Amino acid sequence: MFVGDACEAAEDDLDRVSGLASELGRLKTPVFTFLEGRNPQAEIGFRKIADVSGGAFGRFDARGVKQLGGLLRAAAAVAIGGVQALEGRKDEASALILGQMKKGG
């Protein structure tokens, strides 16, 4: 899980980090990236890392402690019970993560 507000990696660094995230994906270890705010450069990096690992991306704002809490709970559910653990949940964060993980898998 990665929670942050910036991704200042150069393109070469992002390729290297994405390669490592892809290796995690091959090991069935998805990366969940959660971005605070709206930083377009960071979003590109966060989304790529999540996508190549088979994980998911989510965004929250500084006032969105509840948003982040929901995203973290959904990611924890996947860690404990796999994607199936989200299928019966009705909250927005679970639906977001489930949709991305099913699309990628």
ZAKEFI-346163 format. One line per field, with one value per residue (C-alpha): x negated, z, y; residue number from 1; residue in three letters. Coordinates in nm, 2 decimals, always signed. Layout:
x: X;...
z: Z;...
y: Y;...
pos: NUM;...
code: ALA;...
***
This chain:
x: +0.00;-0.13;+0.04;-0.10;-0.05;-0.34;-0.54;-0.84;-1.01;-1.16;-1.03;-1.32;-1.27;-0.89;-0.98;-1.21;-0.95;-0.68;-0.90;-0.93;-0.55;-0.50;-0.72;-0.50;-0.20;-0.36;-0.40;-0.03;-0.10;+0.11;+0.00;+0.27;+0.19;+0.39;+0.33;+0.42;+0.54;+0.51;+0.15;+0.16;-0.20;-0.15;+0.17;+0.00;-0.26;-0.03;+0.21;-0.07;-0.21;+0.13;+0.22;-0.09;-0.08;+0.29;+0.38;+0.60;+0.57;+0.79;+0.79;+0.89;+0.87;+0.73;+1.08;+1.15;+1.02;+1.33;+1.25;+0.90;+1.03;+1.27;+0.99;+0.76;+1.04;+1.11;+0.74;+0.71;+1.01;+0.83;+0.51;+0.70;+0.96;+0.87;+1.09;+1.38;+1.38;+1.50;+1.78;+2.05;+1.95;+2.17;+1.94;+1.80;+1.43;+1.49;+1.67;+1.39;+1.12;+1.32;+1.39;+1.03;+0.90;+1.16;+1.08;+0.71;+0.75
z: +0.00;-0.08;+0.04;-0.07;-0.24;-0.49;-0.73;-0.84;-1.03;-1.36;-1.65;-1.62;-1.25;-1.30;-1.55;-1.29;-1.02;-1.25;-1.33;-0.96;-0.92;-1.21;-1.04;-0.73;-0.95;-1.08;-0.72;-0.67;-0.45;-0.58;-0.49;-0.38;-0.43;-0.27;-0.38;-0.16;-0.38;-0.75;-0.87;-1.24;-1.25;-0.93;-1.06;-1.37;-1.16;-0.89;-1.15;-1.35;-1.03;-0.93;-1.28;-1.36;-1.02;-1.05;-0.76;-0.76;-0.74;-0.53;-0.46;-0.15;-0.04;+0.27;+0.43;+0.32;+0.62;+0.58;+0.21;+0.30;+0.58;+0.33;+0.08;+0.34;+0.47;+0.12;+0.05;+0.38;+0.29;-0.03;+0.16;+0.39;+0.16;-0.20;-0.45;-0.34;+0.00;-0.17;-0.37;-0.10;+0.02;-0.08;+0.01;-0.26;-0.19;-0.22;-0.55;-0.68;-0.60;-0.71;-1.04;-1.11;-1.00;-1.21;-1.51;-1.48;-1.40
y: +0.00;+0.35;+0.66;+1.00;+1.33;+1.33;+1.12;+1.31;+1.03;+1.10;+0.88;+0.64;+0.61;+0.55;+0.27;+0.11;+0.14;+0.01;-0.29;-0.37;-0.33;-0.57;-0.82;-0.79;-0.85;-1.17;-1.28;-1.21;-0.91;-0.62;-0.26;-0.02;+0.34;+0.62;+0.98;+1.28;+1.57;+1.62;+1.61;+1.50;+1.38;+1.18;+1.03;+0.90;+0.73;+0.60;+0.46;+0.29;+0.12;+0.00;-0.12;-0.32;-0.49;-0.59;-0.35;-0.04;+0.34;+0.57;+0.94;+1.13;+1.49;+1.65;+1.65;+1.29;+1.09;+0.88;+0.83;+0.71;+0.49;+0.32;+0.27;+0.12;-0.11;-0.24;-0.30;-0.48;-0.70;-0.80;-0.88;-1.11;-1.27;-1.18;-1.01;-1.22;-1.05;-0.73;-0.89;-0.87;-0.52;-0.22;+0.07;+0.30;+0.22;-0.15;-0.10;+0.12;-0.13;-0.43;-0.27;-0.19;-0.53;-0.72;-0.50;-0.58;-0.94
pos: 1;2;3;4;5;6;7;8;9;10;11;12;13;14;15;16;17;18;19;20;21;22;23;24;25;26;27;28;29;30;31;32;33;34;35;36;37;38;39;40;41;42;43;44;45;46;47;48;49;50;51;52;53;54;55;56;57;58;59;60;61;62;63;64;65;66;67;68;69;70;71;72;73;74;75;76;77;78;79;80;81;82;83;84;85;86;87;88;89;90;91;92;93;94;95;96;97;98;99;100;101;102;103;104;105
code: MET;PHE;VAL;GLY;ASP;ALA;CYS;GLU;ALA;ALA;GLU;ASP;ASP;LEU;ASP;ARG;VAL;SER;GLY;LEU;ALA;SER;GLU;LEU;GLY;ARG;LEU;LYS;THR;PRO;VAL;PHE;THR;PHE;LEU;GLU;GLY;ARG;ASN;PRO;GLN;ALA;GLU;ILE;GLY;PHE;ARG;LYS;ILE;ALA;ASP;VAL;SER;GLY;GLY;ALA;PHE;GLY;ARG;PHE;ASP;ALA;ARG;GLY;VAL;LYS;GLN;LEU;GLY;GLY;LEU;LEU;ARG;ALA;ALA;ALA;ALA;VAL;ALA;ILE;GLY;GLY;VAL;GLN;ALA;LEU;GLU;GLY;ARG;LYS;ASP;GLU;ALA;SER;ALA;LEU;ILE;LEU;GLY;GLN;MET;LYS;LYS;GLY;GLY
***
